[in-house]
Every structure is written in C-alpha cells, then in structure tokens.
Amino acid sequence: MVWILLAGAILSEVTATIALRISHGFSKLVPSVIVVVGYLIAFGLLAEVLKRGMPVGVAYGVWSAIGVALVAAIGAAFLGDSLTWIQVGGLVLVIAGVAALELGARH
C-alpha cells in the first residue's frame, strides 16, 4: 500500500509541476488551481508514506528521481523542451542511484 501512496504522490507532483509551466506564472486560473491542489495532494500522500514507516531517504529519493524523469520526458514529448543523450544518461544515473538507495535499505 505504501508504494501505491508514493506513486500517487509522484503523479500528483508531476501533474502540479507541468501545470506550473502551463500556468504562465500563475496568470491562468485553471492550471494555477491544479498546481496548488496537486502539490497539496503530493505532500499529503508523501506524509502518509512516511507515517507508514518508509525511510525518508528512500521515499524522497524515489519521489524526486521518478518525478524528475517524468517531468523531463513530458517536457520533451509535449512542451518542446530539449532532452539530449547526456541528459538522458544523467536521468538514468539518478534512477540507478535511487535504486541502490532502496536496495541498501533492505539489508
């Protein structure tokens, strides 16, 4: 259940971050509301994950790594952001580092 809550936190944060880009500095109402609600949900779910006992380093590491990768991919696919092979390699390294953090927490 804790991983499902963490996935919800990640998706909420990614949605809020993309909406932040679309809000044009909070000048558009609907994306601005999505930003605020998305971040509130994300932090609420992350708090619940921590309350249920997931180590903070693992929870935040997974949340941030997957969130960064998703935002970068969505930005490149739909928002015209560039994503070079060096940047893709960096994202892979970040995700690998978080995987190592998670695997280390199990021992």
Summary of the structure (lengths in Angstrom):
residues: 107
radius of gyration: 14.9
end to end distance: 20.8
largest distance: 48.4
contacts: 301
relative contact order: 0.14
helix: 82%
strand: 0%
